[in-house]
């Protein structure tokens, strides 16, 4: 499936496009800035852009007013449709943030309840009681998201609410041509709702848009390649717990892997590669008790809710090997805009410090390094092992890690075995292992090498070696 073979690129549009933090009611086509980056994103090698909230809201995007209208601070529905078309022309898919657990106080149905109370036909769309009062003096109590009463929890056990949201999803696919959803706080969503949404995703995946069947035979351009796999992907935001309760054939295709997010930066900061090695084996290893074998979780080094990688690492030289580990380990790698050139941002300064505007891309040596990692992950020999391969630890020390990604031969391609070697410190290191004897292709250096059981790594170096 396309998502399992892609590297995602996450953008928080309200910040990225330098929109006002509070909705001023002025319509400006700022979202088209995303389309202006299409050439850069294609060159970087990303396969999908994940856009955080784009629909009409009062402030940060998660307090939705209208699911059917693009936030005026970002432009119009046609502006978003043009962005999607442009990205598709560059071979890049688009996934939207779907905020279905809660809405803002200015959401049209909740406004009706505030105005008409008992007489509102939408009073059962929310978890509320007329026997109490809210902090806003509404004359009724309601449930908010984790105690935040600016965010009003939807009643996803109400069939009218579910039917409405599912029609919204169909509308997004048909109007904008999007390729999937990132479900905000998926860990809180009603499981029956997720099963219904899975059915809609399957329905949309099977549709053939008008005119697509008439595409010229032999067309292998970006748009044609996207049309070859029209799977409508569902990715959930989760923090803790058992991810397989949500990621399964009945619900989601993937979810955020916060366990390995923490292990990734923490292993470098504490010079304890056993931490990330343990998490990766616990999740994806070959033992019967390993819990997520065969799943493809969304892996990341940072995002719009956490301190950026360049700010959280105590040794800034570890940024390159951290990305080397991220792109080599199981999962769907996701980059956060700007971090690919080392942008900084600390959570302690507030969420907006994590969500800045950049006038244009600022690629540097780190960006070029990540481009090489993406190419190894997505292009040519070795890509199938890095996208689908099982995980096995080979050598673990406090400061170094060598692991194997291996996939068996199938109709999709021959068997492949890639060894990922990471040196997390400023001293050189020599790995010794029987697996390191023989002929290999160095996927990052673009050359063939012969090894006799030893592999030398320079300080902070990462190697991807495909066994020949």
NUSE-132870 format. One record per residue (C-alpha): x, y, z; residue number from 0. Coordinates in Angstrom, 3 decimals, padded with zeros to 6 digits. Example, Ala and Ser with C-alpha at 12.3 -4.5 7.8 and 13.67 -1.06 7.14 Angstrom:
2
{r {012.300 -004.500 007.800} 0}
{r {013.670 -001.060 007.140} 1}
END
This chain:
468
{r {000.000 000.000 000.000} 0}
{r {001.291 003.444 -000.953} 1}
{r {001.476 004.832 002.593} 2}
{r {003.757 001.993 003.725} 3}
{r {006.214 002.874 000.945} 4}
{r {006.202 006.644 001.460} 5}
{r {007.900 009.254 003.585} 6}
{r {005.398 011.795 004.932} 7}
{r {005.956 015.541 005.401} 8}
{r {003.841 017.262 008.048} 9}
{r {002.787 020.908 007.767} 10}
{r {000.797 022.931 010.292} 11}
{r {-000.822 025.352 007.805} 12}
{r {-001.984 028.142 010.122} 13}
{r {001.582 028.599 011.351} 14}
{r {003.362 027.647 008.125} 15}
{r {001.296 030.148 006.135} 16}
{r {001.730 032.909 008.755} 17}
{r {-002.016 033.224 009.349} 18}
{r {-003.365 035.178 012.351} 19}
{r {-003.567 033.025 015.469} 20}
{r {-007.158 034.205 016.017} 21}
{r {-009.612 034.110 013.123} 22}
{r {-010.040 037.668 011.848} 23}
{r {-012.676 036.807 009.239} 24}
{r {-010.498 038.027 006.367} 25}
{r {-010.139 035.601 003.467} 26}
{r {-006.550 035.353 002.192} 27}
{r {-005.340 032.475 -000.044} 28}
{r {-002.370 031.662 002.169} 29}
{r {-002.772 027.881 001.721} 30}
{r {-001.379 028.214 -001.806} 31}
{r {002.037 028.626 -000.197} 32}
{r {002.014 024.830 000.223} 33}
{r {001.721 024.443 -003.550} 34}
{r {004.655 026.817 -004.001} 35}
{r {006.815 024.280 -002.134} 36}
{r {005.807 021.387 -004.418} 37}
{r {009.043 021.376 -006.439} 38}
{r {011.108 021.351 -003.249} 39}
{r {009.049 018.545 -001.706} 40}
{r {009.317 016.464 -004.867} 41}
{r {013.073 016.934 -004.927} 42}
{r {013.265 015.973 -001.254} 43}
{r {011.510 012.722 -002.161} 44}
{r {008.486 012.831 000.129} 45}
{r {005.461 010.838 -001.010} 46}
{r {002.709 012.491 001.028} 47}
{r {001.987 015.786 002.763} 48}
{r {000.050 015.691 006.021} 49}
{r {-001.814 018.954 006.581} 50}
{r {-002.924 019.747 010.106} 51}
{r {-006.348 021.476 010.448} 52}
{r {-007.405 023.487 007.407} 53}
{r {-011.125 023.969 008.074} 54}
{r {-012.875 026.996 009.524} 55}
{r {-012.032 027.456 013.191} 56}
{r {-011.750 030.181 015.803} 57}
{r {-008.039 029.894 016.594} 58}
{r {-005.633 026.939 016.358} 59}
{r {-007.669 024.771 013.997} 60}
{r {-008.789 022.105 016.441} 61}
{r {-011.775 024.236 017.520} 62}
{r {-013.705 023.670 014.290} 63}
{r {-016.565 025.931 013.232} 64}
{r {-017.388 024.338 009.876} 65}
{r {-016.090 021.039 008.463} 66}
{r {-017.136 021.955 004.922} 67}
{r {-015.346 025.293 004.547} 68}
{r {-011.612 025.986 004.412} 69}
{r {-010.536 028.439 007.105} 70}
{r {-010.796 031.921 005.618} 71}
{r {-007.328 032.717 006.992} 72}
{r {-006.025 030.067 004.568} 73}
{r {-008.289 030.833 001.614} 74}
{r {-011.200 029.100 -000.072} 75}
{r {-012.152 025.530 -000.908} 76}
{r {-010.894 026.115 -004.436} 77}
{r {-007.524 027.228 -003.062} 78}
{r {-007.177 023.931 -001.170} 79}
{r {-008.317 021.944 -004.205} 80}
{r {-005.637 023.675 -006.280} 81}
{r {-002.993 022.801 -003.668} 82}
{r {-004.005 019.135 -003.813} 83}
{r {-003.965 019.171 -007.625} 84}
{r {-000.492 020.713 -007.676} 85}
{r {000.915 018.217 -005.194} 86}
{r {-000.648 015.332 -007.107} 87}
{r {000.991 016.606 -010.306} 88}
{r {004.296 016.288 -008.443} 89}
{r {003.524 012.720 -007.343} 90}
{r {002.735 013.755 -003.762} 91}
{r {-000.418 012.623 -001.967} 92}
{r {-002.339 014.687 000.594} 93}
{r {-003.692 013.596 003.986} 94}
{r {-005.882 015.964 006.023} 95}
{r {-006.204 016.286 009.785} 96}
{r {-009.721 015.136 010.774} 97}
{r {-010.819 016.517 014.139} 98}
{r {-013.859 014.369 014.930} 99}
{r {-013.666 014.011 018.709} 100}
{r {-014.591 017.624 019.413} 101}
{r {-015.503 020.969 017.855} 102}
{r {-015.223 024.599 018.879} 103}
{r {-017.871 026.551 020.760} 104}
{r {-018.637 028.363 017.506} 105}
{r {-019.435 025.148 015.637} 106}
{r {-022.777 025.765 013.952} 107}
{r {-024.659 022.952 015.722} 108}
{r {-023.346 023.942 019.152} 109}
{r {-024.259 027.572 018.523} 110}
{r {-027.798 026.380 017.847} 111}
{r {-027.832 024.582 021.215} 112}
{r {-026.549 027.689 022.978} 113}
{r {-029.301 029.763 021.396} 114}
{r {-032.259 027.340 021.577} 115}
{r {-031.189 024.979 024.379} 116}
{r {-033.916 022.345 024.884} 117}
{r {-035.519 023.269 021.569} 118}
{r {-032.373 022.668 019.527} 119}
{r {-032.542 019.566 017.317} 120}
{r {-028.774 019.233 017.855} 121}
{r {-028.751 018.957 021.654} 122}
{r {-028.051 015.220 021.425} 123}
{r {-025.031 015.827 019.197} 124}
{r {-023.054 016.577 022.366} 125}
{r {-022.570 015.174 025.850} 126}
{r {-024.486 017.767 027.868} 127}
{r {-026.908 018.178 030.768} 128}
{r {-029.399 020.955 031.468} 129}
{r {-029.136 020.200 035.196} 130}
{r {-025.869 022.122 035.469} 131}
{r {-023.999 025.043 033.960} 132}
{r {-020.738 025.587 032.104} 133}
{r {-017.880 027.890 032.962} 134}
{r {-019.204 030.143 030.203} 135}
{r {-022.682 030.469 031.762} 136}
{r {-024.449 028.634 028.936} 137}
{r {-027.220 027.364 031.197} 138}
{r {-026.145 023.766 030.653} 139}
{r {-023.093 021.610 031.365} 140}
{r {-021.189 019.835 028.586} 141}
{r {-018.172 017.591 028.261} 142}
{r {-015.011 019.092 026.793} 143}
{r {-011.834 017.483 025.497} 144}
{r {-009.844 016.380 028.547} 145}
{r {-011.249 019.263 030.605} 146}
{r {-010.707 021.940 027.938} 147}
{r {-014.146 023.491 027.497} 148}
{r {-013.254 025.519 024.410} 149}
{r {-013.317 022.092 022.725} 150}
{r {-016.798 020.563 022.880} 151}
{r {-016.921 016.765 022.722} 152}
{r {-019.111 015.316 019.981} 153}
{r {-021.450 012.427 020.743} 154}
{r {-020.110 009.793 018.361} 155}
{r {-022.736 007.326 019.550} 156}
{r {-025.406 009.501 017.969} 157}
{r {-026.193 008.161 014.494} 158}
{r {-026.985 011.629 013.133} 159}
{r {-023.525 012.875 014.146} 160}
{r {-021.825 009.826 012.649} 161}
{r {-023.778 010.098 009.389} 162}
{r {-022.903 013.793 009.168} 163}
{r {-019.167 013.206 009.690} 164}
{r {-019.034 010.339 007.214} 165}
{r {-020.657 012.549 004.583} 166}
{r {-018.059 015.193 005.400} 167}
{r {-015.307 012.659 004.635} 168}
{r {-016.928 011.704 001.340} 169}
{r {-017.190 015.377 000.502} 170}
{r {-013.497 015.993 001.214} 171}
{r {-012.500 013.151 -001.094} 172}
{r {-014.798 014.240 -003.901} 173}
{r {-014.197 018.006 -003.654} 174}
{r {-010.483 018.070 -002.901} 175}
{r {-009.257 014.650 -004.070} 176}
{r {-007.443 013.914 -000.805} 177}
{r {-005.787 010.568 -000.147} 178}
{r {-006.569 009.959 003.515} 179}
{r {-007.019 011.269 007.026} 180}
{r {-005.002 011.785 010.177} 181}
{r {-007.503 011.312 012.994} 182}
{r {-006.909 013.690 015.880} 183}
{r {-006.948 012.057 019.362} 184}
{r {-007.932 008.736 017.801} 185}
{r {-007.445 007.078 021.185} 186}
{r {-010.658 008.822 022.337} 187}
{r {-012.806 008.070 019.303} 188}
{r {-015.714 005.642 019.610} 189}
{r {-014.650 002.273 018.185} 190}
{r {-017.929 001.715 016.355} 191}
{r {-017.448 005.094 014.693} 192}
{r {-013.977 004.011 013.565} 193}
{r {-015.430 000.821 012.100} 194}
{r {-017.986 002.871 010.154} 195}
{r {-015.219 005.162 008.969} 196}
{r {-013.195 002.145 007.828} 197}
{r {-016.146 001.125 005.670} 198}
{r {-016.260 004.578 004.075} 199}
{r {-012.491 004.514 003.505} 200}
{r {-012.847 001.168 001.723} 201}
{r {-015.688 002.591 -000.345} 202}
{r {-013.612 005.611 -001.383} 203}
{r {-010.592 003.425 -002.138} 204}
{r {-012.641 001.442 -004.641} 205}
{r {-014.024 004.451 -006.506} 206}
{r {-012.628 005.430 -009.904} 207}
{r {-012.982 009.179 -010.520} 208}
{r {-014.695 010.252 -013.724} 209}
{r {-012.210 010.478 -016.580} 210}
{r {-009.453 008.549 -014.839} 211}
{r {-010.243 005.371 -016.769} 212}
{r {-009.539 007.319 -019.975} 213}
{r {-005.904 008.050 -019.078} 214}
{r {-003.481 007.282 -021.948} 215}
{r {-002.155 003.731 -021.979} 216}
{r {001.446 003.497 -020.816} 217}
{r {001.318 006.794 -018.936} 218}
{r {003.817 006.497 -016.067} 219}
{r {003.796 010.128 -014.920} 220}
{r {003.262 011.157 -011.285} 221}
{r {-000.522 011.373 -011.563} 222}
{r {-000.723 007.942 -013.211} 223}
{r {001.425 006.417 -010.476} 224}
{r {-000.886 007.866 -007.840} 225}
{r {-003.919 006.496 -009.677} 226}
{r {-002.443 002.986 -009.575} 227}
{r {-003.122 002.817 -005.822} 228}
{r {-006.075 004.903 -004.661} 229}
{r {-006.207 003.489 -001.134} 230}
{r {-007.799 006.018 001.235} 231}
{r {-005.545 005.759 004.266} 232}
{r {-006.545 006.239 007.916} 233}
{r {-003.850 007.223 010.432} 234}
{r {-004.694 007.816 014.091} 235}
{r {-003.070 010.011 016.697} 236}
{r {-002.333 007.831 019.713} 237}
{r {-000.035 008.292 022.685} 238}
{r {000.095 005.222 024.922} 239}
{r {-001.588 001.853 025.254} 240}
{r {-001.926 -001.026 022.815} 241}
{r {-001.746 000.404 019.297} 242}
{r {-003.132 -002.801 017.788} 243}
{r {-006.497 -002.028 019.402} 244}
{r {-006.836 000.703 016.767} 245}
{r {-004.526 -000.442 013.969} 246}
{r {-006.221 -003.472 012.485} 247}
{r {-008.274 -004.398 009.402} 248}
{r {-011.492 -003.120 011.006} 249}
{r {-010.224 000.359 011.920} 250}
{r {-006.978 002.171 011.092} 251}
{r {-004.049 001.575 008.754} 252}
{r {-001.540 003.201 011.098} 253}
{r {-001.101 005.350 014.192} 254}
{r {001.551 007.578 015.724} 255}
{r {004.361 005.655 017.416} 256}
{r {005.035 007.777 020.496} 257}
{r {006.891 004.956 022.233} 258}
{r {009.641 004.989 019.625} 259}
{r {009.526 008.788 019.341} 260}
{r {010.622 008.987 022.965} 261}
{r {013.164 006.193 022.553} 262}
{r {014.672 007.850 019.507} 263}
{r {015.841 011.111 021.082} 264}
{r {016.318 009.666 024.568} 265}
{r {018.706 006.977 023.342} 266}
{r {020.996 009.613 021.849} 267}
{r {020.752 011.944 024.842} 268}
{r {021.535 009.236 027.401} 269}
{r {023.959 007.349 025.131} 270}
{r {021.845 004.269 025.697} 271}
{r {020.945 002.659 022.376} 272}
{r {019.499 -000.257 024.315} 273}
{r {016.377 001.846 024.884} 274}
{r {015.389 002.277 021.237} 275}
{r {016.630 -001.239 020.402} 276}
{r {014.371 -002.667 023.106} 277}
{r {011.335 -000.711 021.875} 278}
{r {011.896 -001.684 018.249} 279}
{r {012.334 -005.347 019.121} 280}
{r {009.344 -005.303 021.500} 281}
{r {007.214 -003.885 018.725} 282}
{r {008.536 -005.437 015.512} 283}
{r {010.962 -008.233 016.412} 284}
{r {010.654 -011.845 015.371} 285}
{r {009.803 -013.401 018.728} 286}
{r {006.220 -014.611 019.229} 287}
{r {005.657 -012.076 022.008} 288}
{r {006.607 -009.054 019.862} 289}
{r {003.396 -007.076 019.630} 290}
{r {003.233 -005.122 016.340} 291}
{r {004.781 -007.449 013.776} 292}
{r {003.345 -006.637 010.352} 293}
{r {002.011 -003.218 011.401} 294}
{r {003.246 000.060 009.934} 295}
{r {003.179 002.756 012.612} 296}
{r {003.825 006.437 011.864} 297}
{r {007.346 007.156 013.126} 298}
{r {008.660 010.677 013.722} 299}
{r {011.411 012.678 015.391} 300}
{r {009.175 015.669 016.119} 301}
{r {005.814 017.204 015.232} 302}
{r {003.554 020.199 015.939} 303}
{r {003.025 019.145 019.569} 304}
{r {006.564 018.361 020.777} 305}
{r {009.962 020.043 020.970} 306}
{r {011.849 019.872 017.674} 307}
{r {014.656 017.354 017.316} 308}
{r {017.377 020.009 016.975} 309}
{r {016.265 021.519 020.285} 310}
{r {015.751 018.339 022.302} 311}
{r {019.072 016.640 021.486} 312}
{r {021.848 017.501 023.925} 313}
{r {024.485 016.857 021.240} 314}
{r {023.537 018.669 018.033} 315}
{r {025.798 016.346 016.021} 316}
{r {023.343 013.527 016.750} 317}
{r {020.719 015.029 014.424} 318}
{r {022.080 013.211 011.364} 319}
{r {022.363 009.748 012.978} 320}
{r {018.925 010.220 014.573} 321}
{r {017.399 010.697 011.123} 322}
{r {019.459 007.766 009.867} 323}
{r {017.851 005.600 012.529} 324}
{r {014.368 007.018 011.852} 325}
{r {014.505 006.310 008.113} 326}
{r {015.984 002.854 008.671} 327}
{r {013.609 001.509 011.313} 328}
{r {010.154 -000.024 010.746} 329}
{r {007.210 002.295 010.217} 330}
{r {006.104 005.188 008.031} 331}
{r {008.676 007.989 008.514} 332}
{r {007.221 011.477 008.899} 333}
{r {009.242 014.707 008.761} 334}
{r {008.021 017.934 010.349} 335}
{r {008.400 020.989 008.157} 336}
{r {011.654 022.843 008.693} 337}
{r {013.241 020.161 010.839} 338}
{r {014.900 018.735 007.750} 339}
{r {017.247 021.730 007.796} 340}
{r {017.548 021.795 011.606} 341}
{r {014.898 024.339 012.613} 342}
{r {014.615 024.721 016.384} 343}
{r {011.558 025.105 018.617} 344}
{r {010.846 024.280 022.249} 345}
{r {007.517 023.166 023.681} 346}
{r {008.218 025.180 026.854} 347}
{r {007.724 028.345 024.804} 348}
{r {004.205 027.251 023.813} 349}
{r {002.799 025.426 020.830} 350}
{r {003.107 028.412 018.502} 351}
{r {006.895 028.316 018.910} 352}
{r {006.723 024.874 017.285} 353}
{r {004.600 026.103 014.364} 354}
{r {006.469 028.975 012.681} 355}
{r {006.208 030.454 009.210} 356}
{r {009.110 030.015 006.804} 357}
{r {009.280 032.285 003.766} 358}
{r {010.843 029.554 001.653} 359}
{r {012.720 026.276 002.074} 360}
{r {016.224 026.602 003.515} 361}
{r {017.942 023.340 002.520} 362}
{r {021.433 022.655 003.799} 363}
{r {023.759 019.694 004.354} 364}
{r {021.268 018.084 006.746} 365}
{r {018.576 018.339 004.074} 366}
{r {020.868 016.689 001.525} 367}
{r {021.571 013.890 004.012} 368}
{r {017.866 013.309 004.590} 369}
{r {017.289 013.282 000.831} 370}
{r {019.792 010.426 000.551} 371}
{r {018.053 008.552 003.362} 372}
{r {014.669 009.018 001.681} 373}
{r {016.033 007.793 -001.647} 374}
{r {017.391 004.641 000.004} 375}
{r {014.040 004.130 001.713} 376}
{r {011.867 004.634 -001.360} 377}
{r {013.898 003.992 -004.521} 378}
{r {015.550 000.922 -005.998} 379}
{r {017.074 -002.177 -004.362} 380}
{r {016.761 -002.213 -000.601} 381}
{r {013.642 -000.032 -000.499} 382}
{r {011.310 -003.001 -000.068} 383}
{r {013.287 -004.290 002.920} 384}
{r {013.308 -000.847 004.545} 385}
{r {009.557 -000.403 003.978} 386}
{r {008.304 -003.911 004.731} 387}
{r {011.171 -005.830 006.300} 388}
{r {011.119 -007.565 009.668} 389}
{r {013.331 -006.193 012.447} 390}
{r {016.228 -007.962 014.200} 391}
{r {018.870 -006.559 016.539} 392}
{r {022.362 -007.737 015.564} 393}
{r {024.743 -005.721 017.780} 394}
{r {023.785 -003.348 020.588} 395}
{r {026.133 -001.233 022.671} 396}
{r {025.387 001.867 024.691} 397}
{r {026.586 004.097 021.859} 398}
{r {026.071 002.029 018.705} 399}
{r {023.338 -000.080 017.133} 400}
{r {023.343 -002.542 014.252} 401}
{r {020.037 -004.025 013.138} 402}
{r {018.677 -005.971 010.211} 403}
{r {015.638 -005.302 008.022} 404}
{r {014.787 -008.360 005.940} 405}
{r {011.918 -009.262 003.624} 406}
{r {011.266 -012.571 001.924} 407}
{r {010.769 -013.029 -001.811} 408}
{r {007.208 -012.525 -003.031} 409}
{r {005.255 -011.411 -006.078} 410}
{r {006.283 -007.838 -005.208} 411}
{r {009.993 -008.544 -005.469} 412}
{r {013.004 -010.647 -004.501} 413}
{r {014.217 -011.265 -000.967} 414}
{r {016.202 -008.374 000.497} 415}
{r {018.317 -007.891 003.600} 416}
{r {019.538 -004.454 004.697} 417}
{r {021.756 -003.802 007.705} 418}
{r {021.429 -000.405 009.386} 419}
{r {024.477 000.646 011.394} 420}
{r {024.381 003.716 013.664} 421}
{r {027.211 005.355 015.587} 422}
{r {025.779 007.824 018.110} 423}
{r {029.004 009.402 019.394} 424}
{r {032.066 011.378 018.345} 425}
{r {034.457 008.396 018.405} 426}
{r {034.900 005.889 015.550} 427}
{r {033.705 002.338 016.103} 428}
{r {034.116 -001.098 014.523} 429}
{r {031.182 -003.493 014.472} 430}
{r {032.036 -007.185 014.455} 431}
{r {029.405 -009.743 013.440} 432}
{r {029.253 -012.846 011.262} 433}
{r {026.427 -011.149 009.330} 434}
{r {028.957 -008.556 008.130} 435}
{r {030.903 -011.007 005.981} 436}
{r {030.320 -010.912 002.235} 437}
{r {029.341 -008.543 -000.555} 438}
{r {027.145 -005.509 000.110} 439}
{r {025.844 -002.417 -001.623} 440}
{r {026.203 000.748 000.445} 441}
{r {022.875 002.419 -000.267} 442}
{r {023.944 005.821 001.059} 443}
{r {027.387 005.993 -000.536} 444}
{r {026.223 004.409 -003.783} 445}
{r {029.053 001.878 -003.965} 446}
{r {029.689 -001.823 -003.508} 447}
{r {031.786 -003.052 -000.575} 448}
{r {033.301 -006.363 000.532} 449}
{r {033.372 -007.057 004.275} 450}
{r {035.033 -009.822 006.275} 451}
{r {032.947 -009.601 009.434} 452}
{r {033.893 -006.068 010.495} 453}
{r {032.333 -002.708 009.660} 454}
{r {034.069 000.582 010.455} 455}
{r {031.991 003.655 011.282} 456}
{r {033.302 007.185 011.595} 457}
{r {031.945 009.479 014.362} 458}
{r {028.152 009.899 014.082} 459}
{r {028.128 007.835 010.889} 460}
{r {025.180 005.781 009.594} 461}
{r {025.443 003.027 006.967} 462}
{r {022.678 001.193 005.081} 463}
{r {024.164 -002.021 003.651} 464}
{r {022.177 -004.195 001.235} 465}
{r {023.437 -007.764 001.159} 466}
{r {024.216 -008.875 -002.397} 467}
END
